[in-house]
Amino acid sequence: MLDLALDPAALTAALCDVASVSGAEGPLADAVEEALRRQRHLEVVRYGNTVVARTHLGRTRRVVLAGHLDTVPVQGTLPTRLVGDELWGRGTVDMKGGLAVALHLAATLGEPRWDVTWVCYDQEEVASERNGLGRLARSHPELLRADLAILGEPTAGAVEGGCNGTLNARLRIRGRAAHSARPWRGVNAIHRAAPVLQRLASWEPEDVEVDSLVFRESLSAVAVGGGIAGNVIPDECVVTVNHRFAPSRTPDDAVARIRALFPEVEVEVADVAAGARPGLDAPAVADFVSAVAARTGVAAKLGWTDVARFAALGIPAVNFGPGDPLLAHADDERCGIAQIRACAATLQAWLEG
């Protein structure tokens, strides 16, 4: 049983210790739903393993506090442990710290000047079509209506605007099979992949300024496959690439770029998601930034996050949460407890005015 009134760092540990690898979030969704239903001032609804809770205070503005329930595979990094002033374990950074901050406020907010919607959703760490927030946006967009969305992704307690888009594509290189004792009778597809890999290795990251923030683009090989047996010249090699592109480019722009870079191979798009422009000129974003980011400023989010889904719905959104994003998914994933508490205090102060 989760106690949302716990110190947010302790709540982070409690959330992490209910293992919730993508596709297996049911037990954690159950615990979150039960804890939210104990808050008598909230309306709570559940769709699959996505839990939504809302206040109805009659305020003129509404903010969404959103976070995903799932993590990448655990790999021996649970249960959490406290080492000095840091909480170690899978999910402490991505993103049970941010989720704990939001849920803690569900139980402790006094008189917020905005109505609040909490969205705790499943399957963010996997293919885009499985994303729980995406399913909710398609089936019940009315539950997401708001003037601003704050996504608790790790930003080390700063505000990060927008996000890069992301594209996964398979580059299929063809050859001709032959016996490996007579390789000249065939065409080795793995050997033909060498110039493709060299082109990827020599590609220079590009910085693109969008609405005063600088987004860095990248292009990387993330998997290589080919060959069927030790005595057969491979007739196919597949290089999987990931491209992170600035939010000024559309998914079609990104696909066209990959096809232009590799005109000699077959390009199969596996998954693509648009980025989100920062939207810093939106009044609700400006209100939040002026109150929260006066000292830290605003940076660009270099990864893809679900601010893009809110942007597609016409809802301005920012990333704000505890944890160093460079430690997300790492075996030494850890988050400072002071940062978790500071993010909770900052959000509470802003909401209560």
C-alpha positions in Angstrom: 0.0 0.0 0.0 1.5 3.3 -1.1 1.3 6.3 1.3 1.3 9.4 -0.9 1.9 11.7 2.1 5.3 10.1 2.6 8.5 12.2 2.2 8.8 12.2 -1.7 12.2 10.5 -1.5 10.8 7.7 0.5 7.9 7.5 -1.9 10.3 7.3 -4.8 11.9 4.2 -3.2 8.4 2.6 -2.6 7.5 3.2 -6.2 10.8 1.8 -7.6 10.5 -1.4 -5.4 7.3 -2.4 -7.2 9.0 -3.7 -10.3 7.3 -2.3 -13.4 9.2 -3.2 -16.6 7.3 -2.1 -19.7 4.3 -4.4 -20.2 4.2 -5.5 -16.6 3.0 -2.3 -14.9 -0.2 -3.9 -13.5 0.8 -4.2 -9.8 2.2 -0.7 -9.7 -0.9 0.7 -11.5 -3.1 -1.1 -8.9 -1.1 0.4 -6.0 -1.2 3.9 -7.5 -4.9 3.7 -8.3 -5.7 2.5 -4.7 -3.6 5.3 -3.2 -5.3 8.0 -5.4 -8.8 6.7 -4.6 -8.0 7.3 -0.9 -7.7 11.0 -1.7 -11.4 12.0 -1.4 -11.0 15.3 -3.3 -10.0 13.5 -6.5 -12.0 11.9 -9.3 -10.1 8.8 -10.3 -10.5 6.8 -13.6 -8.4 4.0 -15.0 -7.9 2.8 -18.6 -5.8 -0.4 -18.8 -2.7 0.4 -16.8 -3.1 4.1 -17.1 -4.5 5.9 -14.0 -5.9 9.5 -14.2 -6.9 11.6 -11.2 -8.5 15.1 -11.3 -9.5 17.9 -9.0 -12.7 19.9 -9.7 -12.1 23.1 -7.9 -13.6 25.5 -10.4 -10.3 27.1 -11.2 -9.9 29.0 -14.5 -6.8 27.1 -15.5 -5.7 23.4 -15.3 -2.3 21.8 -15.3 -1.5 18.1 -16.0 1.3 16.5 -14.0 2.3 13.4 -15.9 4.7 10.6 -15.5 5.2 7.0 -16.8 5.0 4.0 -14.5 7.4 1.7 -16.5 11.1 1.2 -16.5 13.6 -0.5 -18.7 14.6 -4.0 -17.6 15.9 -4.2 -14.0 19.2 -6.1 -14.5 19.8 -6.6 -10.8 19.3 -2.9 -9.8 16.4 -3.5 -7.4 15.5 -3.2 -4.6 16.6 0.4 -4.1 19.3 1.2 -1.6 20.3 4.5 0.1 24.0 5.3 -0.3 24.9 8.5 1.4 22.4 11.1 0.2 21.6 9.2 -3.0 18.9 6.7 -3.8 20.2 3.9 -6.1 18.2 1.6 -8.2 16.2 1.2 -11.5 13.7 4.0 -12.0 15.1 6.4 -9.5 16.0 8.7 -12.3 13.7 7.6 -15.1 11.3 8.4 -13.8 10.0 7.3 -10.4 11.5 10.4 -8.8 9.3 12.7 -11.0 6.3 10.4 -10.5 6.8 10.5 -6.7 6.9 14.3 -6.7 3.6 14.4 -8.6 1.8 11.8 -6.5 3.1 13.4 -3.3 1.3 16.6 -4.3 -1.9 14.7 -4.9 -2.0 14.1 -1.2 -0.4 17.3 0.2 -1.5 20.2 -2.0 -3.4 22.8 0.0 -5.4 25.3 -2.1 -3.9 25.2 -5.6 -4.6 28.1 -7.9 -4.9 25.7 -10.8 -7.0 22.6 -11.1 -4.7 19.6 -11.4 -4.9 16.4 -13.5 -2.5 13.6 -12.6 -1.7 11.1 -15.4 0.3 7.9 -14.5 0.7 5.9 -17.7 2.2 2.7 -18.9 4.6 1.5 -21.7 6.6 4.7 -22.4 9.9 2.9 -22.7 8.8 0.8 -25.7 7.5 1.3 -29.2 5.4 4.4 -29.7 2.1 2.6 -30.6 2.1 0.9 -27.1 2.4 4.1 -25.1 -0.4 4.5 -22.6 -0.5 8.3 -22.9 -0.9 7.9 -26.6 -3.8 5.5 -26.2 -5.4 7.9 -23.7 -5.0 10.8 -26.1 -6.7 8.8 -28.9 -9.6 7.4 -26.9 -10.3 10.0 -24.2 -8.6 13.3 -25.1 -11.0 15.1 -22.8 -9.2 13.8 -19.8 -6.0 15.6 -21.0 -7.5 19.0 -21.6 -5.3 21.6 -19.9 -3.5 24.9 -20.2 -0.2 23.4 -19.4 1.4 19.9 -19.0 4.4 19.3 -16.8 6.2 16.0 -17.5 8.3 14.7 -14.6 11.1 13.4 -16.8 14.6 13.8 -15.3 16.0 17.3 -15.8 18.2 17.6 -12.7 15.6 20.0 -11.3 15.8 22.4 -14.2 13.2 23.2 -16.9 13.8 21.7 -20.3 11.6 22.8 -23.2 10.4 20.8 -26.2 12.1 17.6 -27.3 13.9 16.0 -30.2 12.0 13.7 -32.6 13.1 10.1 -32.9 13.3 7.7 -35.8 14.3 4.0 -35.9 14.9 2.6 -39.3 16.4 -0.6 -40.7 18.9 -0.4 -43.5 18.7 -3.6 -45.4 21.8 -4.5 -47.5 21.4 -7.3 -50.0 24.0 -9.8 -51.2 24.0 -13.2 -52.7 24.5 -16.5 -50.8 27.3 -18.9 -51.6 29.4 -21.6 -49.9 32.0 -20.0 -47.7 34.6 -22.2 -49.4 33.9 -20.3 -52.6 33.1 -16.8 -51.5 33.7 -15.4 -54.9 30.6 -17.1 -56.1 28.5 -14.9 -53.8 28.2 -11.3 -52.7 28.9 -10.8 -49.0 26.1 -8.5 -47.6 28.0 -8.0 -44.3 31.0 -6.7 -46.2 28.8 -4.5 -48.3 27.6 -2.9 -45.0 31.1 -1.5 -44.3 30.6 1.8 -46.2 27.2 2.2 -44.5 28.8 1.8 -41.1 31.6 4.2 -42.0 29.1 6.8 -43.1 27.3 6.5 -39.8 30.6 6.6 -37.8 31.7 9.8 -39.6 28.4 11.6 -39.3 28.8 14.8 -37.2 26.1 15.8 -34.7 24.4 19.0 -35.7 23.1 21.8 -33.5 19.9 23.4 -34.5 18.4 26.4 -32.8 14.6 26.3 -32.4 12.7 29.1 -30.6 15.9 30.2 -28.9 16.9 26.7 -27.6 19.6 24.6 -29.2 18.8 21.0 -30.0 21.6 18.6 -30.9 20.8 16.0 -33.6 22.4 12.6 -33.7 22.5 9.5 -36.0 23.7 6.2 -34.6 23.9 2.5 -35.5 22.1 0.7 -32.6 22.1 -2.9 -34.0 23.6 -5.1 -36.7 22.4 -8.4 -37.9 23.2 -10.8 -40.7 24.4 -14.3 -41.6 22.8 -17.7 -41.2 25.6 -20.2 -40.8 29.4 -20.4 -40.5 29.7 -22.0 -44.0 27.4 -19.6 -45.9 28.2 -16.2 -47.3 25.4 -13.9 -46.0 22.9 -12.6 -48.5 21.5 -10.0 -46.2 22.7 -7.6 -43.5 20.5 -5.3 -41.5 21.8 -2.2 -39.8 19.3 -0.6 -37.4 19.8 3.2 -37.0 18.4 5.7 -34.6 18.1 9.3 -35.6 17.3 12.1 -33.1 16.1 15.2 -35.1 15.4 18.7 -34.1 11.7 19.6 -33.6 11.9 22.1 -36.5 11.9 19.0 -38.7 8.9 16.8 -39.4 9.0 13.0 -39.3 8.8 13.0 -43.1 11.8 15.3 -43.2 13.7 12.8 -41.0 12.8 9.8 -43.2 13.8 11.7 -46.3 17.1 12.6 -44.7 17.9 8.9 -44.0 16.9 7.9 -47.6 19.1 10.6 -49.0 22.1 9.5 -46.8 21.8 5.9 -47.8 20.4 5.8 -51.4 22.0 2.4 -52.2 20.1 0.4 -49.6 16.5 -0.4 -48.7 15.2 1.8 -45.8 12.4 0.4 -43.7 11.0 2.8 -41.1 10.3 0.9 -37.9 9.2 3.7 -35.6 9.0 7.5 -35.8 7.7 10.1 -33.5 7.7 13.9 -34.0 9.5 16.2 -31.6 8.0 19.2 -29.9 8.9 22.9 -30.2 9.7 24.6 -26.8 6.6 26.8 -26.9 8.1 29.2 -24.4 5.9 32.0 -25.7 2.7 30.3 -24.4 1.3 32.2 -21.4 1.1 29.1 -19.2 4.7 28.1 -20.0 5.9 31.6 -19.4 4.1 31.6 -16.0 5.9 28.4 -14.9 9.3 29.4 -16.3 9.3 32.8 -14.7 8.5 31.2 -11.3 10.7 28.1 -11.5 13.6 28.7 -13.9 14.6 32.2 -12.9 18.0 30.9 -11.7 18.6 27.9 -13.9 17.2 29.1 -17.2 15.6 26.8 -19.8 17.5 24.2 -21.8 16.5 22.0 -24.7 15.4 18.4 -24.0 17.7 16.4 -26.2 15.8 13.1 -25.9 12.3 12.3 -27.0 9.6 12.7 -24.3 5.9 12.7 -24.2 5.8 16.5 -24.3 5.5 15.8 -28.0 2.1 14.1 -27.4 0.8 17.1 -25.5 2.1 19.4 -28.2 0.2 17.4 -30.8 -3.0 18.0 -28.7 -2.3 21.8 -28.6 -1.2 21.7 -25.0 2.0 23.6 -24.1 4.3 21.3 -22.1 7.7 21.3 -20.4 9.9 18.7 -18.8 10.7 19.2 -15.1 11.8 16.5 -12.6 14.6 15.2 -10.4 17.5 13.1 -11.6 20.4 13.5 -13.9 19.2 12.3 -17.4 22.7 11.0 -18.1 22.1 8.3 -15.5 18.8 7.2 -16.9 18.8 3.4 -17.8 22.4 3.1 -16.4 23.5 0.3 -14.1 24.5 3.0 -11.6 21.2 4.9 -11.9 20.7 7.0 -8.8 19.1 10.2 -7.7 19.9 12.7 -4.9 17.2 12.7 -2.3 17.6 16.5 -1.8 16.8 17.0 -5.4 13.6 15.0 -5.2 12.5 17.0 -2.2 13.4 20.3 -3.9 11.4 19.5 -7.0 8.4 18.7 -4.9 8.7 21.9 -2.9 9.2 23.9 -6.0 6.1 22.5 -7.7 4.0 22.9 -4.6 5.0 26.5 -4.1 4.2 27.3 -7.7 0.8 25.6 -7.6 -0.2 27.2 -4.3 1.0 30.6 -5.5 
